[in-house]
Amino acid sequence: MAEAFLGLSAKDRLDALGVAADRLGRPAHLLEKDVWVVWAIQQLFGSPIGTNLVFKGGTSLSKAYHVIDRFSEDVDLTFDIRALIPDFLEGREDAMPATSSEERRWSKRVRQVLPGWVAGTIQPILQQAIERDGIDASLRLDGDKLFIDYPHLAHGTGYVSPSVMLEFGARSTGEPASPRDVVCDAEGTVEGLEFPTARPRVMHAERTFWEKATAIHVFCLQNRMRGNRFSRHWHDVARLDHAGIVAAAIEDRALGAAVARHKTMFFAEKASDATRIDYVAATSGYLELVPSGDALDVLADDYRRMIEDGLLATAPEPFTDLMDRCADIARRANAAPISA
């Protein structure tokens, strides 16, 4: 019978990571963190609350769709707003507020309830799993985020921390979504060793494209980066294009319009000139995916740092090539018939 990786001694785990790293040509510290990412997904979607959760974002593109070659270190999750604040939605299946005042009321309630739900529902699920399996890890709460801090055995440059962030949102249904299998990157590399596996409900990649493209659009119009590790969005969009998913997403104008409506209502933003960012315009002919000026330089530096820490499994494309590809994606999206 195979042994569980997380049940091994620290020395044996480090040895196994070394074997996996040699066979895969991947940094050991990234393979180690990947195990914790999958373990967290396994625990959450194997629990009763999994039916109302959706796994999304860049990590879902890597782990569930295998369309990006970037190590994605955190877990982005949506808990169905209809399950969190059912009394506010009054049976409305589309989960969209009718007015901006209603949106403010819904969002205020979500902000009030979500941190308590994470602390009272999610944290106990993971804490019980840690104690049940005798796993050496600790949990740390920060509002609607929950961090799994683990005693890292392998080390990188410091760009990637030894902590898995589970970030929860609850202002949508997470749909469209469907179940997909998830395994660790190190799966099958060490004979007789079993790594965590999971089968979460995953947001469809076409919606993830529009989510990321509109986030990039906001960055381009604001000319500033919020935090670091942001260049991943451009890499992900380019990989989605390579996989043919961008073409399908561009063709699905109804999906793009749905993302635009949702972001207009729940995530209003202003451009650098203080004008309101028009998400509908972004998904219907005016999408911008390449920043300019200082913002472009900041993005290039973040991309360089991501490469230096080994987050890309294959040889990375030069930054200028990446920007050229994103410019071409924007051109094709903007040229597509709006009525399609």
C-alpha positions in Angstrom: 0.0 0.0 0.0 1.3 3.4 -0.9 2.4 5.8 1.8 0.9 9.3 2.0 3.5 12.1 1.3 2.3 14.3 4.2 2.5 11.4 6.6 6.3 11.0 6.0 9.0 12.4 8.3 10.4 15.8 7.3 13.6 14.1 6.0 11.7 11.6 3.9 9.5 14.4 2.4 12.5 16.4 1.5 14.2 13.4 -0.1 11.0 12.7 -2.1 10.8 16.3 -3.2 14.4 16.0 -4.4 13.6 12.9 -6.5 10.5 14.6 -8.0 12.4 17.8 -8.7 15.1 15.9 -10.5 12.7 13.9 -12.6 10.5 16.9 -13.5 13.1 19.6 -13.8 11.0 21.7 -11.4 12.2 23.5 -8.2 11.5 21.4 -5.1 10.0 24.3 -3.2 7.3 24.8 -5.8 6.5 21.0 -5.8 6.3 21.2 -2.1 3.8 24.1 -2.1 1.8 22.4 -4.8 1.2 19.5 -2.5 -0.4 21.9 0.1 -2.5 23.6 -2.6 -4.0 20.3 -3.7 -4.4 19.1 -0.1 -6.4 22.2 0.7 -8.6 21.7 -2.4 -9.1 18.0 -1.4 -10.3 18.9 2.1 -12.7 21.6 1.0 -14.4 19.9 -1.9 -14.5 16.6 -0.1 -16.6 18.3 2.6 -20.4 19.1 2.5 -19.7 22.8 1.7 -18.0 21.7 -1.6 -21.4 21.7 -3.4 -21.6 25.5 -3.1 -17.9 26.2 -3.8 -16.2 26.9 -7.1 -12.5 26.8 -7.7 -11.4 29.5 -10.1 -8.5 31.7 -11.2 -5.0 31.0 -12.4 -4.5 27.9 -10.2 -7.6 26.4 -11.7 -6.1 26.9 -15.2 -2.9 25.1 -14.1 -4.3 22.3 -11.9 -7.7 21.6 -13.6 -7.3 22.6 -17.2 -3.5 22.2 -17.7 -3.4 25.2 -20.0 -0.7 27.3 -18.3 2.8 26.2 -17.5 3.1 28.6 -14.6 3.2 27.5 -11.0 0.1 29.1 -9.4 0.5 29.2 -5.6 -2.8 30.4 -4.1 -6.4 29.1 -4.2 -9.2 31.4 -5.4 -12.6 30.2 -4.4 -16.2 31.5 -4.8 -18.9 30.5 -2.3 -22.3 30.8 -4.0 -23.9 34.1 -2.9 -27.3 32.4 -3.0 -26.1 30.1 -0.2 -24.4 32.8 1.9 -27.1 35.4 2.0 -30.3 33.7 0.7 -32.6 36.1 2.5 -31.2 39.0 0.5 -31.6 37.5 -2.9 -35.3 36.6 -2.5 -35.0 33.5 -4.7 -33.3 35.4 -7.6 -31.4 32.7 -9.5 -29.3 35.0 -11.6 -27.8 36.5 -8.4 -27.6 39.9 -9.9 -28.9 43.0 -8.1 -31.4 45.1 -9.9 -30.0 48.5 -8.8 -26.7 50.0 -7.5 -28.4 50.5 -4.1 -29.3 46.9 -4.0 -25.8 45.9 -4.9 -24.5 48.1 -2.0 -26.8 46.3 0.4 -25.8 42.9 -0.9 -22.1 43.7 -0.8 -22.3 45.1 2.7 -24.0 42.0 3.9 -21.4 39.8 2.2 -18.6 41.7 3.8 -20.2 41.3 7.2 -21.0 37.6 6.9 -18.1 36.2 4.8 -15.2 36.5 7.4 -17.3 34.8 10.0 -18.2 32.1 7.6 -14.5 31.5 6.8 -13.7 31.4 10.5 -16.7 29.3 11.5 -17.0 26.9 8.6 -13.7 26.7 6.6 -11.2 26.9 9.4 -12.7 24.0 11.4 -12.8 21.8 8.3 -9.0 22.3 7.7 -8.1 22.2 11.4 -9.9 18.9 11.9 -8.1 17.5 8.9 -4.7 18.7 10.2 -5.4 17.1 13.6 -6.9 13.9 12.2 -3.9 13.2 9.9 -1.2 14.6 12.3 -0.1 17.1 9.7 2.5 19.7 10.7 0.8 23.0 9.6 -1.0 25.9 11.1 -3.9 28.1 10.0 -4.0 31.9 10.1 -7.1 34.1 9.4 -7.1 37.5 7.8 -10.7 38.5 7.1 -12.0 36.5 4.2 -8.6 34.9 3.6 -7.3 31.8 5.3 -3.6 30.9 5.2 -2.1 27.5 5.6 1.4 28.0 7.0 3.6 25.0 6.6 7.2 24.3 7.7 8.9 24.5 4.3 11.7 22.0 3.7 12.8 23.3 0.3 13.8 26.9 -0.4 13.6 29.2 -3.4 14.5 32.9 -3.9 11.8 34.2 -1.6 9.3 35.2 -4.3 7.1 32.4 -3.3 6.2 32.1 0.4 5.7 28.9 2.4 2.1 29.6 2.9 -1.0 28.8 0.8 -3.6 31.6 0.7 -7.2 30.5 0.3 -9.1 33.6 -0.8 -12.8 33.5 -0.7 -15.3 35.6 -2.6 -19.1 35.4 -2.4 -20.5 38.0 -4.8 -21.4 35.6 -7.6 -22.5 32.0 -8.2 -19.2 31.0 -9.8 -21.0 29.7 -12.8 -20.5 28.2 -15.3 -18.6 25.5 -13.5 -18.2 21.7 -13.7 -16.2 19.0 -11.8 -12.6 18.3 -12.9 -9.8 16.2 -11.5 -6.8 17.7 -9.8 -3.5 16.0 -8.9 -0.1 17.2 -7.6 2.6 18.0 -10.0 4.8 15.4 -8.3 2.2 12.6 -8.8 3.8 9.4 -10.1 7.4 10.6 -9.7 8.2 8.5 -6.6 7.2 4.9 -6.5 5.1 3.8 -3.6 4.2 7.4 -2.6 0.7 8.8 -2.7 0.1 12.5 -3.1 -3.2 14.4 -2.5 -5.8 14.4 -5.2 -9.1 16.3 -5.5 -12.2 16.7 -7.7 -13.4 20.3 -7.3 -16.1 22.2 -9.2 -14.1 24.5 -11.5 -15.1 27.7 -13.2 -15.1 27.3 -17.0 -11.9 28.6 -18.5 -13.7 30.8 -21.0 -15.1 32.8 -18.1 -11.7 32.9 -16.4 -10.4 34.5 -19.6 -12.9 37.3 -19.4 -12.3 37.7 -15.7 -8.5 38.1 -16.3 -8.8 40.2 -19.4 -11.0 42.8 -17.7 -8.7 42.8 -14.7 -5.8 43.6 -17.1 -7.9 46.2 -18.8 -8.4 48.0 -15.4 -4.6 47.9 -14.8 -4.0 49.4 -18.2 -6.4 52.3 -17.6 -5.2 52.9 -14.1 -1.5 52.6 -14.9 -0.6 51.1 -11.6 -0.1 47.7 -10.1 -1.8 46.6 -6.9 0.7 44.5 -5.0 3.1 42.2 -6.7 3.0 38.9 -8.6 0.6 40.6 -11.1 2.3 39.6 -14.4 0.8 36.2 -14.1 -2.4 37.4 -15.6 -0.7 38.3 -18.9 1.0 35.0 -19.0 -2.2 33.2 -18.3 -4.1 35.0 -21.0 -1.4 34.2 -23.5 -1.5 30.5 -22.6 -5.3 30.5 -22.8 -4.9 31.8 -26.3 -2.4 29.1 -27.2 -4.9 26.5 -26.0 -7.7 27.9 -28.2 -9.8 29.0 -25.2 -9.5 32.7 -26.0 -11.1 32.1 -29.4 -14.0 30.3 -27.8 -14.4 33.0 -25.2 -14.4 35.8 -27.8 -17.0 34.0 -29.7 -19.2 33.7 -26.6 -20.2 37.3 -26.4 -23.0 36.5 -23.9 -20.4 35.2 -21.4 -18.3 38.3 -21.9 -21.3 40.5 -21.4 -22.2 38.6 -18.2 -18.8 39.2 -16.8 -19.0 42.9 -17.8 -22.4 43.3 -16.1 -21.2 41.6 -12.9 -18.0 43.7 -12.7 -19.9 46.9 -13.4 -22.3 46.2 -10.6 -19.9 44.7 -8.0 -16.4 45.9 -8.9 -16.7 49.5 -10.1 -13.3 51.1 -10.8 -11.9 54.4 -12.0 -9.2 55.1 -14.6 -6.2 57.3 -13.9 -8.2 60.3 -15.2 -10.9 59.6 -12.6 -13.5 58.5 -15.2 -15.5 55.3 -14.5 -14.1 52.2 -16.2 -16.6 50.8 -18.7 -16.5 47.0 -18.6 -19.2 46.7 -21.2 -16.9 48.7 -23.6 -14.0 46.4 -22.7 -16.0 43.3 -23.7 -17.5 44.9 -26.8 -14.7 46.4 -28.9 -12.5 48.5 -26.6 -10.4 46.0 -24.6 -6.9 47.1 -23.6 -4.3 44.4 -22.7 -1.0 46.2 -22.9 0.0 49.0 -20.5 2.2 52.0 -21.3 4.8 54.1 -19.6 5.9 53.4 -16.0 3.2 50.7 -15.7 4.8 48.7 -18.5 8.2 48.9 -16.7 6.7 47.7 -13.4 5.0 44.9 -15.2 8.3 43.8 -16.9 10.1 43.8 -13.6 7.5 41.6 -12.0 7.6 39.2 -14.9 11.4 39.0 -14.6 11.1 38.1 -10.9 8.5 35.5 -11.6 10.8 33.8 -14.1 13.8 34.0 -11.7 12.0 32.0 -9.0 11.2 29.2 -11.5 7.4 29.6 -11.6 7.4 28.8 -15.3 7.8 25.2 -16.1 9.0 25.7 -19.7 11.3 28.3 -21.3 9.5 31.6 -20.9 8.7 33.8 -23.8 10.5 37.2 -23.8 8.4 40.0 -22.2 8.1 41.9 -25.5 6.8 38.8 -27.2 4.2 38.3 -24.5 3.1 41.9 -24.9 2.8 41.5 -28.6 0.7 38.4 -28.2 -1.6 40.2 -25.7 -2.0 43.1 -28.1 -3.0 40.7 -30.8 -5.6 39.1 -28.5 -7.1 42.5 -27.8 -7.1 43.3 -31.5 -9.0 40.0 -32.3 -11.4 40.5 -29.3 -12.2 44.1 -30.5 -12.7 43.1 -34.1 -15.2 40.3 -33.3 -18.8 40.9 -34.2 -20.7 42.2 -31.2 -23.8 40.3 -32.2 -22.0 36.9 -32.4 
